[in-house]
Amino acid sequence: GGRGGGRGKTKTRRPRAFSYGPAMEERCRLKPPPEGAALPRLVCYDLDDTVWFPELYMMCGAPWSKDELGRVTDVCGTELRVYPAASESVKMILDPDGPFQSSGVRTKVAFASRTNRGKWAMEALDLLRLDKDTTLREAVGDMIEIFPGTKRKHFESLRHKSRLSYSDMLFFDNERVNVEEVGQLGVTSVY
């Protein structure tokens, strides 16, 4: 056992105690930007506690399950839920008839996460739905950066993939350190 080279004990997976906050229960009705407003060409969201809750480190993890109602749960039965405001804002951005697409800007959506549970995150993105036809992963295509380290590296990669300048990007994150770091690149960053 222990940390030596031998076989260690298998960790027992236990659900952590937490509760979903009021933001998860609120119906969300977003107003589109005013006509003629400057629009970002890329909107990037952090995942843990920005797009979904609970954060992956709080969960037991894979294998994920999806029931007949579309609820995605981990091996302990804890549901991973998408915040209504995150879902609605991504839908608004990607709406072909909405201002982000019909204005000629053609805004892209991206996800960036520093989680060390990248495989879990990608599996969850494949299961969670934006609408009946589209998973979160399908909604963003290859505009996903998930690996531990700095958000600066995530944005360097997103800039390369998108061929956009940092000043054309908007970023949402629940961690101030990430917002400050990405903001230093010239990305409009919201905490």
Secondary structure, DSSP 8 states (H G I E B T S, - for coil): -TTSSS---------------HHHHS--------TT----SEEEE-SBTTTEES-GGGS--SS-EE-TT--EE-TT--EEEE-HHHHHHHHHHH-TTSHHHHTS---EEEEEE--S-HHHHHHHHHHSEEETTEEHHHHHTT-EEE-SS-HHHHHHHHHHHHT--GGGEEEE-S-HHHHHHHHTTT-EEE-
